Amino acid sequence: MSKEGFQAQRMRYMILNKLAEAGAISEKNAVTPDDADLTPPERGWLKYLAGGLISRIRKTRDGRYYLSG
């Protein structure tokens, strides 16, 4: 795996864990990046990781995030 690929997987893992720890397991319980205590680099990755067809990270219309599936 390339260095960039490793970095992306690491960020994905960190974001998933922080959202789970914050209780963001459904749209009803979605949290802001501040609530999930995401770092600036993790926040930057959200736009790439949230909302894809196979992504577990989803974004609400009001800018909160949660885990699906």
CHARMM-style PDB file with segment names, atoms N, HN, CA, C and O in Angstrom:
ATOM      1  N   MET     1       0.846  -1.179   0.000  1.00  0.00      PROA
ATOM      2  CA  MET     1       0.000   0.000   0.000  1.00  0.00      PROA
ATOM      3  C   MET     1       0.889   1.239   0.000  1.00  0.00      PROA
ATOM      4  O   MET     1       1.900   1.286   0.700  1.00  0.00      PROA
ATOM      5  N   SER     2       0.507   2.235  -0.785  1.00  0.00      PROA
ATOM      6  HN  SER     2      -0.315   2.197  -1.353  1.00  0.00      PROA
ATOM      7  CA  SER     2       1.286   3.464  -0.846  1.00  0.00      PROA
ATOM      8  C   SER     2       1.127   4.263   0.447  1.00  0.00      PROA
ATOM      9  O   SER     2       0.212   4.032   1.237  1.00  0.00      PROA
ATOM     10  N   LYS     3       2.028   5.191   0.631  1.00  0.00      PROA
ATOM     11  HN  LYS     3       2.772   5.379  -0.011  1.00  0.00      PROA
ATOM     12  CA  LYS     3       1.972   6.052   1.816  1.00  0.00      PROA
ATOM     13  C   LYS     3       0.656   6.823   1.860  1.00  0.00      PROA
ATOM     14  O   LYS     3       0.058   6.972   2.925  1.00  0.00      PROA
ATOM     15  N   GLU     4       0.203   7.316   0.705  1.00  0.00      PROA
ATOM     16  HN  GLU     4       0.689   7.195  -0.161  1.00  0.00      PROA
ATOM     17  CA  GLU     4      -1.052   8.069   0.638  1.00  0.00      PROA
ATOM     18  C   GLU     4      -2.243   7.180   0.962  1.00  0.00      PROA
ATOM     19  O   GLU     4      -3.173   7.598   1.650  1.00  0.00      PROA
ATOM     20  N   GLY     5      -2.206   5.943   0.458  1.00  0.00      PROA
ATOM     21  HN  GLY     5      -1.450   5.603  -0.102  1.00  0.00      PROA
ATOM     22  CA  GLY     5      -3.284   5.004   0.741  1.00  0.00      PROA
ATOM     23  C   GLY     5      -3.350   4.655   2.213  1.00  0.00      PROA
ATOM     24  O   GLY     5      -4.433   4.532   2.785  1.00  0.00      PROA
ATOM     25  N   PHE     6      -2.184   4.495   2.824  1.00  0.00      PROA
ATOM     26  HN  PHE     6      -1.304   4.595   2.360  1.00  0.00      PROA
ATOM     27  CA  PHE     6      -2.133   4.210   4.255  1.00  0.00      PROA
ATOM     28  C   PHE     6      -2.700   5.379   5.047  1.00  0.00      PROA
ATOM     29  O   PHE     6      -3.463   5.181   5.991  1.00  0.00      PROA
ATOM     30  N   GLN     7      -2.328   6.602   4.663  1.00  0.00      PROA
ATOM     31  HN  GLN     7      -1.707   6.763   3.896  1.00  0.00      PROA
ATOM     32  CA  GLN     7      -2.815   7.796   5.357  1.00  0.00      PROA
ATOM     33  C   GLN     7      -4.333   7.893   5.265  1.00  0.00      PROA
ATOM     34  O   GLN     7      -4.989   8.205   6.258  1.00  0.00      PROA
ATOM     35  N   ALA     8      -4.894   7.632   4.105  1.00  0.00      PROA
ATOM     36  HN  ALA     8      -4.360   7.378   3.298  1.00  0.00      PROA
ATOM     37  CA  ALA     8      -6.342   7.689   3.917  1.00  0.00      PROA
ATOM     38  C   ALA     8      -7.041   6.650   4.795  1.00  0.00      PROA
ATOM     39  O   ALA     8      -8.057   6.954   5.419  1.00  0.00      PROA
ATOM     40  N   GLN     9      -6.514   5.445   4.847  1.00  0.00      PROA
ATOM     41  HN  GLN     9      -5.689   5.198   4.340  1.00  0.00      PROA
ATOM     42  CA  GLN     9      -7.111   4.397   5.670  1.00  0.00      PROA
ATOM     43  C   GLN     9      -7.002   4.734   7.157  1.00  0.00      PROA
ATOM     44  O   GLN     9      -7.922   4.467   7.929  1.00  0.00      PROA
ATOM     45  N   ARG    10      -5.892   5.310   7.545  1.00  0.00      PROA
ATOM     46  HN  ARG    10      -5.144   5.527   6.917  1.00  0.00      PROA
ATOM     47  CA  ARG    10      -5.712   5.707   8.946  1.00  0.00      PROA
ATOM     48  C   ARG    10      -6.719   6.790   9.332  1.00  0.00      PROA
ATOM     49  O   ARG    10      -7.340   6.716  10.393  1.00  0.00      PROA
ATOM     50  N   MET    11      -6.877   7.788   8.474  1.00  0.00      PROA
ATOM     51  HN  MET    11      -6.373   7.848   7.613  1.00  0.00      PROA
ATOM     52  CA  MET    11      -7.840   8.856   8.753  1.00  0.00      PROA
ATOM     53  C   MET    11      -9.263   8.304   8.821  1.00  0.00      PROA
ATOM     54  O   MET    11     -10.038   8.678   9.702  1.00  0.00      PROA
ATOM     55  N   ARG    12      -9.598   7.430   7.903  1.00  0.00      PROA
ATOM     56  HN  ARG    12      -8.969   7.126   7.187  1.00  0.00      PROA
ATOM     57  CA  ARG    12     -10.929   6.818   7.895  1.00  0.00      PROA
ATOM     58  C   ARG    12     -11.173   6.097   9.216  1.00  0.00      PROA
ATOM     59  O   ARG    12     -12.232   6.256   9.823  1.00  0.00      PROA
ATOM     60  N   TYR    13     -10.210   5.316   9.658  1.00  0.00      PROA
ATOM     61  HN  TYR    13      -9.350   5.186   9.164  1.00  0.00      PROA
ATOM     62  CA  TYR    13     -10.318   4.575  10.910  1.00  0.00      PROA
ATOM     63  C   TYR    13     -10.501   5.529  12.098  1.00  0.00      PROA
ATOM     64  O   TYR    13     -11.368   5.311  12.944  1.00  0.00      PROA
ATOM     65  N   MET    14      -9.692   6.572  12.156  1.00  0.00      PROA
ATOM     66  HN  MET    14      -8.988   6.749  11.469  1.00  0.00      PROA
ATOM     67  CA  MET    14      -9.770   7.528  13.266  1.00  0.00      PROA
ATOM     68  C   MET    14     -11.128   8.227  13.292  1.00  0.00      PROA
ATOM     69  O   MET    14     -11.726   8.381  14.357  1.00  0.00      PROA
ATOM     70  N   ILE    15     -11.615   8.649  12.129  1.00  0.00      PROA
ATOM     71  HN  ILE    15     -11.129   8.524  11.264  1.00  0.00      PROA
ATOM     72  CA  ILE    15     -12.907   9.339  12.056  1.00  0.00      PROA
ATOM     73  C   ILE    15     -14.042   8.401  12.451  1.00  0.00      PROA
ATOM     74  O   ILE    15     -14.927   8.790  13.213  1.00  0.00      PROA
ATOM     75  N   LEU    16     -14.026   7.174  11.944  1.00  0.00      PROA
ATOM     76  HN  LEU    16     -13.307   6.858  11.325  1.00  0.00      PROA
ATOM     77  CA  LEU    16     -15.060   6.200  12.305  1.00  0.00      PROA
ATOM     78  C   LEU    16     -15.093   5.985  13.821  1.00  0.00      PROA
ATOM     79  O   LEU    16     -16.166   5.967  14.424  1.00  0.00      PROA
ATOM     80  N   ASN    17     -13.935   5.826  14.423  1.00  0.00      PROA
ATOM     81  HN  ASN    17     -13.063   5.841  13.932  1.00  0.00      PROA
ATOM     82  CA  ASN    17     -13.876   5.611  15.871  1.00  0.00      PROA
ATOM     83  C   ASN    17     -14.398   6.809  16.653  1.00  0.00      PROA
ATOM     84  O   ASN    17     -15.139   6.642  17.622  1.00  0.00      PROA
ATOM     85  N   LYS    18     -14.019   8.003  16.245  1.00  0.00      PROA
ATOM     86  HN  LYS    18     -13.417   8.138  15.458  1.00  0.00      PROA
ATOM     87  CA  LYS    18     -14.459   9.187  16.974  1.00  0.00      PROA
ATOM     88  C   LYS    18     -15.962   9.412  16.833  1.00  0.00      PROA
ATOM     89  O   LYS    18     -16.617   9.817  17.793  1.00  0.00      PROA
ATOM     90  N   LEU    19     -16.516   9.153  15.647  1.00  0.00      PROA
ATOM     91  HN  LEU    19     -15.983   8.823  14.867  1.00  0.00      PROA
ATOM     92  CA  LEU    19     -17.961   9.278  15.481  1.00  0.00      PROA
ATOM     93  C   LEU    19     -18.693   8.245  16.337  1.00  0.00      PROA
ATOM     94  O   LEU    19     -19.712   8.556  16.954  1.00  0.00      PROA
ATOM     95  N   ALA    20     -18.178   7.026  16.374  1.00  0.00      PROA
ATOM     96  HN  ALA    20     -17.350   6.773  15.874  1.00  0.00      PROA
ATOM     97  CA  ALA    20     -18.795   5.982  17.199  1.00  0.00      PROA
ATOM     98  C   ALA    20     -18.721   6.356  18.681  1.00  0.00      PROA
ATOM     99  O   ALA    20     -19.704   6.208  19.407  1.00  0.00      PROA
ATOM    100  N   GLU    21     -17.573   6.835  19.125  1.00  0.00      PROA
ATOM    101  HN  GLU    21     -16.775   6.955  18.535  1.00  0.00      PROA
ATOM    102  CA  GLU    21     -17.415   7.240  20.531  1.00  0.00      PROA
ATOM    103  C   GLU    21     -18.351   8.384  20.893  1.00  0.00      PROA
ATOM    104  O   GLU    21     -18.795   8.485  22.036  1.00  0.00      PROA
ATOM    105  N   ALA    22     -18.652   9.246  19.929  1.00  0.00      PROA
ATOM    106  HN  ALA    22     -18.291   9.165  19.000  1.00  0.00      PROA
ATOM    107  CA  ALA    22     -19.555  10.376  20.171  1.00  0.00      PROA
ATOM    108  C   ALA    22     -21.020   9.948  20.112  1.00  0.00      PROA
ATOM    109  O   ALA    22     -21.910  10.755  20.380  1.00  0.00      PROA
ATOM    110  N   GLY    23     -21.278   8.690  19.764  1.00  0.00      PROA
ATOM    111  HN  GLY    23     -20.555   8.034  19.546  1.00  0.00      PROA
ATOM    112  CA  GLY    23     -22.654   8.192  19.719  1.00  0.00      PROA
ATOM    113  C   GLY    23     -23.389   8.480  18.430  1.00  0.00      PROA
ATOM    114  O   GLY    23     -24.615   8.386  18.386  1.00  0.00      PROA
ATOM    115  N   ALA    24     -22.666   8.828  17.377  1.00  0.00      PROA
ATOM    116  HN  ALA    24     -21.670   8.904  17.412  1.00  0.00      PROA
ATOM    117  CA  ALA    24     -23.280   9.186  16.090  1.00  0.00      PROA
ATOM    118  C   ALA    24     -23.549   7.928  15.266  1.00  0.00      PROA
ATOM    119  O   ALA    24     -22.912   7.700  14.238  1.00  0.00      PROA
ATOM    120  N   ILE    25     -24.497   7.119  15.727  1.00  0.00      PROA
ATOM    121  HN  ILE    25     -25.015   7.304  16.562  1.00  0.00      PROA
ATOM    122  CA  ILE    25     -24.773   5.839  15.073  1.00  0.00      PROA
ATOM    123  C   ILE    25     -26.042   5.856  14.234  1.00  0.00      PROA
ATOM    124  O   ILE    25     -26.443   4.829  13.685  1.00  0.00      PROA
ATOM    125  N   SER    26     -26.672   7.016  14.135  1.00  0.00      PROA
ATOM    126  HN  SER    26     -26.346   7.850  14.581  1.00  0.00      PROA
ATOM    127  CA  SER    26     -27.855   7.159  13.287  1.00  0.00      PROA
ATOM    128  C   SER    26     -28.014   8.635  12.931  1.00  0.00      PROA
ATOM    129  O   SER    26     -27.383   9.503  13.535  1.00  0.00      PROA
ATOM    130  N   GLU    27     -28.860   8.906  11.950  1.00  0.00      PROA
ATOM    131  HN  GLU    27     -29.373   8.202  11.460  1.00  0.00      PROA
ATOM    132  CA  GLU    27     -29.092  10.300  11.568  1.00  0.00      PROA
ATOM    133  C   GLU    27     -29.653  11.099  12.740  1.00  0.00      PROA
ATOM    134  O   GLU    27     -29.339  12.278  12.903  1.00  0.00      PROA
ATOM    135  N   LYS    28     -30.474  10.459  13.542  1.00  0.00      PROA
ATOM    136  HN  LYS    28     -30.729   9.502  13.410  1.00  0.00      PROA
ATOM    137  CA  LYS    28     -31.059  11.119  14.719  1.00  0.00      PROA
ATOM    138  C   LYS    28     -29.985  11.546  15.715  1.00  0.00      PROA
ATOM    139  O   LYS    28     -30.123  12.574  16.377  1.00  0.00      PROA
ATOM    140  N   ASN    29     -28.914  10.756  15.820  1.00  0.00      PROA
ATOM    141  HN  ASN    29     -28.802   9.921  15.282  1.00  0.00      PROA
ATOM    142  CA  ASN    29     -27.846  11.030  16.782  1.00  0.00      PROA
ATOM    143  C   ASN    29     -26.612  11.647  16.142  1.00  0.00      PROA
ATOM    144  O   ASN    29     -25.535  11.614  16.738  1.00  0.00      PROA
ATOM    145  N   ALA    30     -26.738  12.206  14.953  1.00  0.00      PROA
ATOM    146  HN  ALA    30     -27.612  12.234  14.468  1.00  0.00      PROA
ATOM    147  CA  ALA    30     -25.600  12.793  14.240  1.00  0.00      PROA
ATOM    148  C   ALA    30     -24.959  13.906  15.069  1.00  0.00      PROA
ATOM    149  O   ALA    30     -25.626  14.580  15.854  1.00  0.00      PROA
ATOM    150  N   VAL    31     -23.659  14.080  14.876  1.00  0.00      PROA
ATOM    151  HN  VAL    31     -23.117  13.532  14.239  1.00  0.00      PROA
ATOM    152  CA  VAL    31     -22.902  15.073  15.643  1.00  0.00      PROA
ATOM    153  C   VAL    31     -22.109  15.977  14.698  1.00  0.00      PROA
ATOM    154  O   VAL    31     -21.874  15.635  13.539  1.00  0.00      PROA
ATOM    155  N   THR    32     -21.709  17.123  15.212  1.00  0.00      PROA
ATOM    156  HN  THR    32     -21.900  17.401  16.153  1.00  0.00      PROA
ATOM    157  CA  THR    32     -20.844  18.024  14.459  1.00  0.00      PROA
ATOM    158  C   THR    32     -19.396  17.548  14.601  1.00  0.00      PROA
ATOM    159  O   THR    32     -19.087  16.759  15.494  1.00  0.00      PROA
ATOM    160  N   PRO    33     -18.515  18.023  13.725  1.00  0.00      PROA
ATOM    161  CA  PRO    33     -17.092  17.681  13.892  1.00  0.00      PROA
ATOM    162  C   PRO    33     -16.555  18.115  15.257  1.00  0.00      PROA
ATOM    163  O   PRO    33     -15.694  17.442  15.822  1.00  0.00      PROA
ATOM    164  N   ASP    34     -17.056  19.233  15.793  1.00  0.00      PROA
ATOM    165  HN  ASP    34     -17.756  19.780  15.334  1.00  0.00      PROA
ATOM    166  CA  ASP    34     -16.635  19.668  17.129  1.00  0.00      PROA
ATOM    167  C   ASP    34     -17.067  18.667  18.184  1.00  0.00      PROA
ATOM    168  O   ASP    34     -16.287  18.319  19.071  1.00  0.00      PROA
ATOM    169  N   ASP    35     -18.313  18.197  18.091  1.00  0.00      PROA
ATOM    170  HN  ASP    35     -18.946  18.479  17.370  1.00  0.00      PROA
ATOM    171  CA  ASP    35     -18.824  17.222  19.058  1.00  0.00      PROA
ATOM    172  C   ASP    35     -18.027  15.928  19.034  1.00  0.00      PROA
ATOM    173  O   ASP    35     -17.849  15.287  20.070  1.00  0.00      PROA
ATOM    174  N   ALA    36     -17.541  15.537  17.850  1.00  0.00      PROA
ATOM    175  HN  ALA    36     -17.685  16.057  17.008  1.00  0.00      PROA
ATOM    176  CA  ALA    36     -16.764  14.308  17.709  1.00  0.00      PROA
ATOM    177  C   ALA    36     -15.286  14.529  18.016  1.00  0.00      PROA
ATOM    178  O   ALA    36     -14.499  13.584  17.973  1.00  0.00      PROA
ATOM    179  N   ASP    37     -14.902  15.766  18.325  1.00  0.00      PROA
ATOM    180  HN  ASP    37     -15.541  16.534  18.360  1.00  0.00      PROA
ATOM    181  CA  ASP    37     -13.521  16.117  18.654  1.00  0.00      PROA
ATOM    182  C   ASP    37     -12.553  15.748  17.528  1.00  0.00      PROA
ATOM    183  O   ASP    37     -11.475  15.206  17.772  1.00  0.00      PROA
ATOM    184  N   LEU    38     -12.958  16.052  16.292  1.00  0.00      PROA
ATOM    185  HN  LEU    38     -13.833  16.492  16.094  1.00  0.00      PROA
ATOM    186  CA  LEU    38     -12.105  15.766  15.139  1.00  0.00      PROA
ATOM    187  C   LEU    38     -11.006  16.816  15.016  1.00  0.00      PROA
ATOM    188  O   LEU    38     -11.234  18.000  15.265  1.00  0.00      PROA
ATOM    189  N   THR    39      -9.823  16.375  14.633  1.00  0.00      PROA
ATOM    190  HN  THR    39      -9.638  15.413  14.431  1.00  0.00      PROA
ATOM    191  CA  THR    39      -8.702  17.273  14.424  1.00  0.00      PROA
ATOM    192  C   THR    39      -8.876  17.977  13.069  1.00  0.00      PROA
ATOM    193  O   THR    39      -9.666  17.525  12.241  1.00  0.00      PROA
ATOM    194  N   PRO    40      -8.148  19.076  12.836  1.00  0.00      PROA
ATOM    195  CA  PRO    40      -8.241  19.734  11.527  1.00  0.00      PROA
ATOM    196  C   PRO    40      -7.952  18.799  10.343  1.00  0.00      PROA
ATOM    197  O   PRO    40      -8.689  18.853   9.359  1.00  0.00      PROA
ATOM    198  N   PRO    41      -6.922  17.948  10.385  1.00  0.00      PROA
ATOM    199  CA  PRO    41      -6.724  17.031   9.255  1.00  0.00      PROA
ATOM    200  C   PRO    41      -7.895  16.057   9.067  1.00  0.00      PROA
ATOM    201  O   PRO    41      -8.267  15.745   7.936  1.00  0.00      PROA
ATOM    202  N   GLU    42      -8.472  15.581  10.171  1.00  0.00      PROA
ATOM    203  HN  GLU    42      -8.170  15.834  11.090  1.00  0.00      PROA
ATOM    204  CA  GLU    42      -9.623  14.675  10.067  1.00  0.00      PROA
ATOM    205  C   GLU    42     -10.821  15.390   9.451  1.00  0.00      PROA
ATOM    206  O   GLU    42     -11.552  14.806   8.652  1.00  0.00      PROA
ATOM    207  N   ARG    43     -11.019  16.639   9.819  1.00  0.00      PROA
ATOM    208  HN  ARG    43     -10.425  17.114  10.468  1.00  0.00      PROA
ATOM    209  CA  ARG    43     -12.118  17.430   9.239  1.00  0.00      PROA
ATOM    210  C   ARG    43     -11.925  17.599   7.732  1.00  0.00      PROA
ATOM    211  O   ARG    43     -12.889  17.563   6.967  1.00  0.00      PROA
ATOM    212  N   GLY    44     -10.683  17.783   7.318  1.00  0.00      PROA
ATOM    213  HN  GLY    44      -9.900  17.812   7.939  1.00  0.00      PROA
ATOM    214  CA  GLY    44     -10.396  17.915   5.897  1.00  0.00      PROA
ATOM    215  C   GLY    44     -10.726  16.657   5.111  1.00  0.00      PROA
ATOM    216  O   GLY    44     -11.128  16.739   3.950  1.00  0.00      PROA
ATOM    217  N   TRP    45     -10.562  15.504   5.727  1.00  0.00      PROA
ATOM    218  HN  TRP    45     -10.235  15.437   6.670  1.00  0.00      PROA
ATOM    219  CA  TRP    45     -10.868  14.241   5.054  1.00  0.00      PROA
ATOM    220  C   TRP    45     -12.359  13.952   4.997  1.00  0.00      PROA
ATOM    221  O   TRP    45     -12.789  13.142   4.175  1.00  0.00      PROA
ATOM    222  N   LEU    46     -13.157  14.582   5.839  1.00  0.00      PROA
ATOM    223  HN  LEU    46     -12.808  15.240   6.506  1.00  0.00      PROA
ATOM    224  CA  LEU    46     -14.596  14.289   5.865  1.00  0.00      PROA
ATOM    225  C   LEU    46     -15.261  14.456   4.508  1.00  0.00      PROA
ATOM    226  O   LEU    46     -16.081  13.626   4.115  1.00  0.00      PROA
ATOM    227  N   LYS    47     -14.919  15.516   3.789  1.00  0.00      PROA
ATOM    228  HN  LYS    47     -14.253  16.190   4.109  1.00  0.00      PROA
ATOM    229  CA  LYS    47     -15.583  15.751   2.504  1.00  0.00      PROA
ATOM    230  C   LYS    47     -15.275  14.656   1.492  1.00  0.00      PROA
ATOM    231  O   LYS    47     -16.062  14.423   0.574  1.00  0.00      PROA
ATOM    232  N   TYR    48     -14.150  13.990   1.648  1.00  0.00      PROA
ATOM    233  HN  TYR    48     -13.511  14.180   2.393  1.00  0.00      PROA
ATOM    234  CA  TYR    48     -13.802  12.890   0.752  1.00  0.00      PROA
ATOM    235  C   TYR    48     -14.404  11.561   1.197  1.00  0.00      PROA
ATOM    236  O   TYR    48     -14.702  10.698   0.372  1.00  0.00      PROA
ATOM    237  N   LEU    49     -14.579  11.406   2.498  1.00  0.00      PROA
ATOM    238  HN  LEU    49     -14.337  12.108   3.169  1.00  0.00      PROA
ATOM    239  CA  LEU    49     -15.025  10.122   3.032  1.00  0.00      PROA
ATOM    240  C   LEU    49     -16.534  10.030   3.255  1.00  0.00      PROA
ATOM    241  O   LEU    49     -17.079   8.927   3.299  1.00  0.00      PROA
ATOM    242  N   ALA    50     -17.204  11.144   3.393  1.00  0.00      PROA
ATOM    243  HN  ALA    50     -16.761  12.040   3.358  1.00  0.00      PROA
ATOM    244  CA  ALA    50     -18.641  11.127   3.699  1.00  0.00      PROA
ATOM    245  C   ALA    50     -19.491  11.089   2.437  1.00  0.00      PROA
ATOM    246  O   ALA    50     -19.265  11.840   1.488  1.00  0.00      PROA
ATOM    247  N   GLY    51     -20.463  10.203   2.452  1.00  0.00      PROA
ATOM    248  HN  GLY    51     -20.646   9.593   3.223  1.00  0.00      PROA
ATOM    249  CA  GLY    51     -21.477  10.223   1.413  1.00  0.00      PROA
ATOM    250  C   GLY    51     -21.250   9.380   0.189  1.00  0.00      PROA
ATOM    251  O   GLY    51     -22.142   9.295  -0.655  1.00  0.00      PROA
ATOM    252  N   GLY    52     -20.108   8.754   0.047  1.00  0.00      PROA
ATOM    253  HN  GLY    52     -19.383   8.822   0.732  1.00  0.00      PROA
ATOM    254  CA  GLY    52     -19.892   7.887  -1.100  1.00  0.00      PROA
ATOM    255  C   GLY    52     -20.805   6.670  -1.050  1.00  0.00      PROA
ATOM    256  O   GLY    52     -21.367   6.357   0.000  1.00  0.00      PROA
ATOM    257  N   LEU    53     -20.952   5.997  -2.156  1.00  0.00      PROA
ATOM    258  HN  LEU    53     -20.495   6.251  -3.009  1.00  0.00      PROA
ATOM    259  CA  LEU    53     -21.860   4.853  -2.216  1.00  0.00      PROA
ATOM    260  C   LEU    53     -21.523   3.770  -1.200  1.00  0.00      PROA
ATOM    261  O   LEU    53     -22.426   3.142  -0.648  1.00  0.00      PROA
ATOM    262  N   ILE    54     -20.253   3.545  -0.948  1.00  0.00      PROA
ATOM    263  HN  ILE    54     -19.519   4.055  -1.397  1.00  0.00      PROA
ATOM    264  CA  ILE    54     -19.877   2.488  -0.011  1.00  0.00      PROA
ATOM    265  C   ILE    54     -19.379   3.029   1.324  1.00  0.00      PROA
ATOM    266  O   ILE    54     -18.940   2.260   2.179  1.00  0.00      PROA
ATOM    267  N   SER    55     -19.443   4.336   1.509  1.00  0.00      PROA
ATOM    268  HN  SER    55     -19.800   4.960   0.814  1.00  0.00      PROA
ATOM    269  CA  SER    55     -18.958   4.947   2.739  1.00  0.00      PROA
ATOM    270  C   SER    55     -19.922   4.692   3.893  1.00  0.00      PROA
ATOM    271  O   SER    55     -21.140   4.712   3.712  1.00  0.00      PROA
ATOM    272  N   ARG    56     -19.378   4.457   5.058  1.00  0.00      PROA
ATOM    273  HN  ARG    56     -18.389   4.441   5.205  1.00  0.00      PROA
ATOM    274  CA  ARG    56     -20.189   4.321   6.268  1.00  0.00      PROA
ATOM    275  C   ARG    56     -20.446   5.675   6.913  1.00  0.00      PROA
ATOM    276  O   ARG    56     -21.280   5.781   7.812  1.00  0.00      PROA
ATOM    277  N   ILE    57     -19.749   6.699   6.471  1.00  0.00      PROA
ATOM    278  HN  ILE    57     -19.071   6.612   5.741  1.00  0.00      PROA
ATOM    279  CA  ILE    57     -19.900   8.037   7.044  1.00  0.00      PROA
ATOM    280  C   ILE    57     -20.893   8.818   6.197  1.00  0.00      PROA
ATOM    281  O   ILE    57     -20.728   8.934   4.982  1.00  0.00      PROA
ATOM    282  N   ARG    58     -21.917   9.350   6.837  1.00  0.00      PROA
ATOM    283  HN  ARG    58     -22.051   9.256   7.824  1.00  0.00      PROA
ATOM    284  CA  ARG    58     -22.951  10.117   6.149  1.00  0.00      PROA
ATOM    285  C   ARG    58     -23.032  11.526   6.733  1.00  0.00      PROA
ATOM    286  O   ARG    58     -22.694  11.759   7.894  1.00  0.00      PROA
ATOM    287  N   LYS    59     -23.491  12.462   5.891  1.00  0.00      PROA
ATOM    288  HN  LYS    59     -23.765  12.273   4.948  1.00  0.00      PROA
ATOM    289  CA  LYS    59     -23.627  13.850   6.309  1.00  0.00      PROA
ATOM    290  C   LYS    59     -25.087  14.259   6.222  1.00  0.00      PROA
ATOM    291  O   LYS    59     -25.766  13.954   5.242  1.00  0.00      PROA
ATOM    292  N   THR    60     -25.570  14.948   7.245  1.00  0.00      PROA
ATOM    293  HN  THR    60     -25.019  15.196   8.041  1.00  0.00      PROA
ATOM    294  CA  THR    60     -26.942  15.454   7.237  1.00  0.00      PROA
ATOM    295  C   THR    60     -26.982  16.790   6.492  1.00  0.00      PROA
ATOM    296  O   THR    60     -25.943  17.375   6.188  1.00  0.00      PROA
ATOM    297  N   ARG    61     -28.168  17.250   6.209  1.00  0.00      PROA
ATOM    298  HN  ARG    61     -29.012  16.774   6.456  1.00  0.00      PROA
ATOM    299  CA  ARG    61     -28.317  18.536   5.500  1.00  0.00      PROA
ATOM    300  C   ARG    61     -27.810  19.715   6.314  1.00  0.00      PROA
ATOM    301  O   ARG    61     -27.422  20.745   5.761  1.00  0.00      PROA
ATOM    302  N   ASP    62     -27.817  19.558   7.624  1.00  0.00      PROA
ATOM    303  HN  ASP    62     -28.133  18.722   8.073  1.00  0.00      PROA
ATOM    304  CA  ASP    62     -27.357  20.667   8.473  1.00  0.00      PROA
ATOM    305  C   ASP    62     -25.890  20.529   8.902  1.00  0.00      PROA
ATOM    306  O   ASP    62     -25.450  21.211   9.827  1.00  0.00      PROA
ATOM    307  N   GLY    63     -25.130  19.646   8.228  1.00  0.00      PROA
ATOM    308  HN  GLY    63     -25.487  19.092   7.476  1.00  0.00      PROA
ATOM    309  CA  GLY    63     -23.691  19.572   8.447  1.00  0.00      PROA
ATOM    310  C   GLY    63     -23.224  18.687   9.582  1.00  0.00      PROA
ATOM    311  O   GLY    63     -22.076  18.784  10.015  1.00  0.00      PROA
ATOM    312  N   ARG    64     -24.102  17.826  10.068  1.00  0.00      PROA
ATOM    313  HN  ARG    64     -25.035  17.747   9.716  1.00  0.00      PROA
ATOM    314  CA  ARG    64     -23.689  16.871  11.106  1.00  0.00      PROA
ATOM    315  C   ARG    64     -23.349  15.530  10.436  1.00  0.00      PROA
ATOM    316  O   ARG    64     -23.732  15.281   9.292  1.00  0.00      PROA
ATOM    317  N   TYR    65     -22.636  14.687  11.158  1.00  0.00      PROA
ATOM    318  HN  TYR    65     -22.325  14.890  12.087  1.00  0.00      PROA
ATOM    319  CA  TYR    65     -22.162  13.406  10.593  1.00  0.00      PROA
ATOM    320  C   TYR    65     -22.593  12.245  11.470  1.00  0.00      PROA
ATOM    321  O   TYR    65     -22.770  12.385  12.680  1.00  0.00      PROA
ATOM    322  N   TYR    66     -22.761  11.081  10.822  1.00  0.00      PROA
ATOM    323  HN  TYR    66     -22.618  10.967   9.838  1.00  0.00      PROA
ATOM    324  CA  TYR    66     -23.136   9.867  11.555  1.00  0.00      PROA
ATOM    325  C   TYR    66     -22.668   8.650  10.773  1.00  0.00      PROA
ATOM    326  O   TYR    66     -22.268   8.748   9.612  1.00  0.00      PROA
ATOM    327  N   LEU    67     -22.728   7.502  11.437  1.00  0.00      PROA
ATOM    328  HN  LEU    67     -23.053   7.423  12.380  1.00  0.00      PROA
ATOM    329  CA  LEU    67     -22.333   6.240  10.821  1.00  0.00      PROA
ATOM    330  C   LEU    67     -23.582   5.505  10.350  1.00  0.00      PROA
ATOM    331  O   LEU    67     -24.590   5.453  11.055  1.00  0.00      PROA
ATOM    332  N   SER    68     -23.503   4.945   9.165  1.00  0.00      PROA
ATOM    333  HN  SER    68     -22.685   4.988   8.592  1.00  0.00      PROA
ATOM    334  CA  SER    68     -24.616   4.146   8.645  1.00  0.00      PROA
ATOM    335  C   SER    68     -24.185   2.699   8.560  1.00  0.00      PROA
ATOM    336  O   SER    68     -22.997   2.379   8.528  1.00  0.00      PROA
ATOM    337  N   GLY    69     -25.197   1.823   8.524  1.00  0.00      PROA
ATOM    338  HN  GLY    69     -26.162   2.084   8.550  1.00  0.00      PROA
ATOM    339  CA  GLY    69     -24.936   0.382   8.329  1.00  0.00      PROA
ATOM    340  C   GLY    69     -24.123  -0.165   9.393  1.00  0.00      PROA
ATOM    341  OT1 GLY    69     -23.812  -1.356   9.383  1.00  0.00      PROA
TER     342      GLY     69
END
